[in-house]
Each structure stands twice: as C-alpha cells, then as structure tokens.
C-alpha cells in the first residue's frame, strides 16, 4: 500500500457509518461481485468483524465499491500501488460458505472441564473469519476506542499496529515462536460444544477471541500477503460466560512481568542488540566476549547499556551488511582508544563512556577529540540508560565538542 492502512480503515469506517439502510444494501450487493459475504458490511460497522481483520484486497474491494457508488471521492488509486492495482483489478475472493456453523476443532486435548487445546492451520482460521464465525467481543477484550469525525463518533477496535508489524517481521524472518490464541465458546449465547471422538463441534452460538488477538491478526495478514505462508496456530478453547472470560483475562494479565532491560537483551529485531552481539563476537575486538548480559556481577560492559546506546544513535542502520559494517567501525574505533590507553585495562564502562564511543565513532571524531570530550565530562554519574540520562549526555557532548 502507498500509505499506512490505518488511514484507509478510518475512511471506510467513516463512510459506512454515514450511510443509510438503503445505501448499505447497495454496498452489500457490490460485495457479492467479489464473493465477499454481504453481512461483513454491518459487522464492520458494529465491530463484530473489526476492520483490522480484513486483508488488503478486502479493503481494496470496499473502497472500490464505495467509490463506484459515489459515496466517497477517494478511490483505490489513492491507497494502492500500481502493482497492487493490476493484481486486484480482476481478482475475486475464494467463494466461502455463507453459513457460520458448524465449526470443527480437530484433535482436541482436554485440559480441564471447561478448557481444551488444539492446533489449527491458519487456512482454517481464515475460513472461519470469512464465514464471520470468529467474533471480537468488547465485553471480553479491550474496549473500543472512539474516533470523532465532525459531529459523528465512530468506534474502532483498539489494535496496536506496531505490535502486529513486529510479530509479522519475526514471522518473515522465521524466528517467531508460535503463541496461542484463546477462543471462547460463549455461554451467554448458549454456545454448547459437541464432543465427537477427539473433535469438538460447535453448531450454534458465538465464538469470541479473548486472548492473542494481535497474534491472530499478524498471522492472518501474513497469509493474505503470501499464500504460501504456512503456520499452525496453537489454540486454547474455553467454555465460559463473559464474566468468567473476564476473570481469565485478568489472570493472564497477572503473569510475572520481566524487567524490560532483561527481555530486550533477547529481542532479535532490536538494532542495538544486533550490533552489540556482532561487536562482542568479533575476534578482532580487544574486549572480545566481555560484553555481558547477566547483571548479577559488575561486568566491564553491560550488554543492555551498550545495546540501548547503539539503538539510539544507530537506529537507521538496516539489518544485514549495514550491521556488519557498523560493528566493524565501532570495533576499530574502540580498539584505537584502547591502544592509546584512554581506558585502563580493568575499566568499567558506564553509560557516558559508551555514549561517547558511539557518538564520536559515528561522527568520525579523532582520538584526540574523543579523549578531550571524555576528560571534560560533567560531574554527573549515569547509572542507567534512561532517556533522560542519554539526553543529558548528548547535551554534554554537544557543548564540549563545540570547543574542539
């Protein structure tokens, strides 16, 4: 897409919410031409099927219909690339059943009386979504957000697009560990599971996704983008009323939270981690393998501190060859500092030291400039890599470097 899909989603929501019943029927008729189930239009308005669940082709269909009916001046040309427009222009969705039920979960294992687990291919989840069988229920999920558009207020599911994109990136890199989603057979709608061998069959009622929604959206978007994408989704099935489902979610949120400075050490997408790992693994580095992730002891160089500094000052570095070049440049610069005895052999590097190394290396400062800046540090001591501390360090370095 040419622009962030959020803008197109909001436009479609705004237009649909302004249409009367007759006009909505016209949109539904237009959906039939593309094999899109007509009920999706009203379900989008009511957030039964959040618009974020739609694939980009489905967004293309809706904006094309709305433009053809003169309900908006915006057209697919405003949102999609030439390549996408060519691919979408004569395409149709795979024809799916209009019937929500039955839904079959195969090879289910019982955990307790109201909870089971199984694995579901992403293709089947997409089919259930197309059949409008999986529901976003605000009573058992995040509340809807309100978007003011003139005098009208429309509602939309509160989805963290950044989280979705990060999960998709991990999936593309092949380093994502599958995380379960929880589907609740909602007792409030008389949803009763039927047991047949190792399978659970649901013939009526309502199925709500109550946990793992971002993982679900990321996986479905990956499948939309690449038909060859294979992914088996771990699914927890529950049979709860909405109050019990709320208790389940509250319990999930009470899991022990690990301090970010520990979990971020293992983030495979954090650019600072990639560069720091490369520096630490370089046999040319005079401090080879002395950048330590564990913080129980007092290492010469804390991995988290170095990674945070590098992420701040080298955030535009791309993965791959740029990481290799950047890490080599830092290793060479750092080694020259050691050759010139700027740091003692047993020196413990604090945030200021690491920031000066990162900034001076990036700016191609000489060793003399580096030493002058290091010697003229303020009396402040920086014990952690907070944004406040890093900004103060930048201010110090900027003021000192003016004289050199």
N, C-alpha and C positions, 0 to 999 in steps of 0.2 A: 504493500500500500504506500501511497505517496506521503500520507500523514498518519499520525497516531490514530488508531481505530477508535479511541475514546470519543473523538470529535464526531465521527460518523455515527457511533452508537447514540450519542446525545441528540444529534439531529433527527435520527429516525424515531427515537422516543418522543421527542417534542412534536413532530409532525403527527405521529399516530395518536397521541393524546389529544390533539386538536380536531380530530376527525369525528363526524357523527356516525351513527349506526349504518346508514346507507353507504357512506364513503368507505367505512371499514369493510363492508361486504364486497365492495369493488376491489379493495386490496386483496381480500381473501380469494376472490376469483382469479386475480392475477397470479397468486401463489400456485394455483393448480397448473398453470402453464409450465411451471418449473418443477413439478412433482413435490412442491412444498406443502405440507399439511396445513390447510387454512386456519385451523384453530390456533396456530402458533402466533397469529397476529394479536388476538385478545390475550393470549397467555403472556406475551411480551409486555403488553400494557400493564397487566396485573402482576408481573414479576413471578408468575408461576414458572415460566421459562425465561430466566434472565437473559437479556440481550447479549451479555458477555459469553453465553454458552454457544452462540452462533458462530459458524465458520465464516471466513471472509467471503466465500462465494454466496452464502446466505445473506450477508449484509449487502453484497452486490445486487442480489435479486430484489431485496426490499427497496433499496434506493432507486433502482431502475423502475420498479413498479410505481413508486411514489412520483418519480419524475414524469413517467409516461402519462399518469393521471393528472398531471399539472398540480399536484399537491405540494410540490417544492420546486424551486428553480435550480436546485443542485442536482447534478447527475453523477453517474459512475465516473465520468471523466475527471471530476474534481477530486476523487479519492483514490483511484486505482491507476497503476502504471499501464503503459501501452501493452506490455506483455500480458498482464493480467486481464486487460480488457479483451484482447484477442482470444485468450483461453476461455474466458467466461461467456463470451457473446452468444455462442451456440450450445452451451452446456446445459445440462439438467441434473437435478439431484437423482440419486438412485431411488426408485419408487419403493416406498415402505408401506407397511400395513397402517391403516388409519386407526387400528384398534390398540389401545394402551395395553390391554391384557389378553392372554396370560403372560406373565413374566416368569422365566425359569432360571433358577440359580443351581448350577450343577456341582456335584461332588462336594457337598457341604459337610463341614465338620462341626459338631456341637461343642460349644464352649461351656455354656450353662443353659438353664431353662429358657432364657429369652435372648440368647446370643449365639451366633454361629459365625464361621469364617469360610471363605472360599476364594478362588482366583477367577477373575472374569476377563476375557480378552477385551481389549479396547474397542474392537469392532462391535461387540455386543452392547457395550455401554452407549456407543454412538447410535446404535439402532434404537435402544430404549429412549434416548434423548429425542431422536427423530419422531418416535411414536408418542412423545410427550408423557412418558411413563415415569421419568425422574423429576421430582419437584424440588424447587427451592422454597422452603417454608421459613419465613422470617420469624415465626414463633419458636423455631428450634435452630436458628442460625443468627448471624449478625443482623441487627435491624437495618431496614432500608434507609438509604440516605435521601435527603430532599434536595432537589435541584430547582431553583427558581428561574423561570423563563417568562419574563414580563409579569402578567398577573396570574399565570398558571404555575402550579408547582407539580413537578413530576417526580416519581420515585424511581430509584435505581439500586441494584444490589451493590453493597459496599465491597468491592473487589480490589485487592492490592495488585495492580498491574505489574508492579516491579517484581513482586514475589513470583507471579506467573512467568514472567520473562526469565528470571533467574533459574527457575525449575526447568523451563524449556531449554535453556542453554546447557544445563547439566545433562539433559536427555540427549541433546545433539552431540555432546562430547562423549556420550556413552559412560558417564561416571555418576549417573543418578541412581541412588538406592531406592527402589520402589517403596512407596509409603501408602498405607491403607487408606481407603475412604470408608466411611460408615454410612450405610443405607438403612433407614429405619422404616419398618413396616408399621405405619402409624395407626395405633389403636383407636385414636379419635375418629378415624374414618372407617372403622370396622374392618381393618385390614387383617386377614387371617391367613397364616401360611399353611399350605397343604404339603404334607410330607409324603414323598413317593421314592422309596429307596434312599439313595444318598442325595436326592434333589429336593429343593423347596420350590413350590409353585405358588404364585400369587395371582389370583383370578379377578380381584377387585380391591378397591380401597385407594390408598395413596402411599407412594414410596418417596421418602424425603432423604436428601443427602444432608446429614447433620454434622459430618466431620470430614476433613480432607478435600474441601471444595476447590481450593487452589490447585491441588494436585490433579483433580479431575479436569479442571479447565485446561491446565497445561497439557495434559495427555491428549485430550480431545483436539486441541489446536494443533498439536504435533501431527496427529493423524490427518487433519484437514490439509496441512501443508505438504505432507508426504504420505501417499497411500501405502508405501512400502514399510512405513514405520510399524514395528511390532512391539507390543507392550502388554504384559499381563498385569492387571490391576488387583492387588490384594484388597479384598472387600470384607468388612465386618458387617454382618446383618444383625439388626436388633428388632425386637418386637415390643415397643414401648409407647406409652401415651406421651403427649407433648410435655407434661410436667416431668416425667421420668427422663425424657430425652434431654431436657434442660439440666437435670442432675448429672447425666452422663457427660454433657459438655463441660459442666463446672468441674467435674472430676478430672477430665482430660487437661483442663487448664491449670490444675494444681500440681502437675508434674514438676519435679525439681528443675528449676531453670539454671543452666550452667552459665557462669560469667562469660560475657562476650569475648573477653580477652583470651579465654581458653578455646572456645569454639571457633573463633575467627582464625586461629592458627591452622585450622584444618580446612578452611574454605578454599576449594580448588580453583575458584574463579577470581579470588582477590589478587589483584595485580602485585601488591606488595609481597604477598606470600610467594608468588611465582619467582619474583626477582630475588627475594631473601633466600629461598631454597637453592636457587642457582648459585648465588654467591657462596653460601655455606658448603655446597658440594664441589666448588671449584678447587682442584688440586693446586692451582696457581696462587690461591689466596693464602697469605701468611697466617691467617687465623682460621684455617681450614677446620670445619666441624666444631667451631667454638661458639656458634650462634645457637642458643639453647631454648627449646620450647618450655621445658619444665621450669617452674619459678620457685620451687621449694628452696633451692640453693640460690646463691648470688652469682650468676654467670657473668662472664665478661660482657656478653651481648645478649640481651633478651630478644628472642625471636619476635614476640608481639610488638615490642617497641620499634624495632627496625622495620618490620612489615608495615606498621601504621604510618611511619615516617615516609617510607617509599610509596605507599598508596596515595599519600597526599601530594607528593612532589612529582611522581611519575605516573599519574592517573591516566594520561593519554597514551601510554605505551600499550601496544597491541600484543596479544599472545603470540608465541612462536619466536620468529627470528629477532623481533624487537626486544623481547625479554632477554634473549641471549646476548645481544649487543649491549644492552643497558647494564646487565650484570657484569659483563667483562670490563666495561668502562669504569664502573664503581670499584671493582676489584683492583684494577690498575691504579686508580687514584688512591685508594685506601693503602695499598702496598707502598706507594711512594711516601705517604705520610709516615708509615712505619719505618721505612728506610731512612727518613730524615729525623727519626727519634722524636717525633711530635707527641707520640703516646708511649708511655712506659710499657714494659713487657706485660705487667700484670694489671694494666689499666682496666677499670670497669667503666664501660661506655654508658653515659646517661643520655637522655633524650636530646639534650643540647648538642652533645658530641655527634650523635647520629644525624641530627638535622643539618648541622654544619657540613658534614661529609656529603650528605645527599644534595644540598643546595649548591655547594661550591663545585661539586663534580658536574652537576647539571649545567652550571653557568661557566664551566671551563676556567675556573679561577686557578691561579698558580698556587704552588705550595706555600709561597711567601704570604700571599693574600689569605690563604686558609689559616695559616698559623697566627697571623695578626688578628683575624676575626675570632679565632678560638681563644687567644690570650686576652681579648677585650670583652669577654662575656660579662654580663651583669652578675650581681651577687645572688640573683635568684637561683634556687635549686628546683629542678624539674624532676619530680618523682614518677610521673606517669605521662602517657602520650594523649592527654586530653586536648580537645580543640583549642581551649583557652591557652594551654601551655604552648602548643605549636604556633599559635598566632603571635604570642609574646616573643617566642624565639625568632620568628620571621621578622618581627619589628626590630629586634635587637640586631640581627644580622644586616638588615637593610640599612639601619642607621650607622653601624660600624663600617660597612663596606663602602659607604659614600666617601670615606677618607682614604680609600686605597684604590 
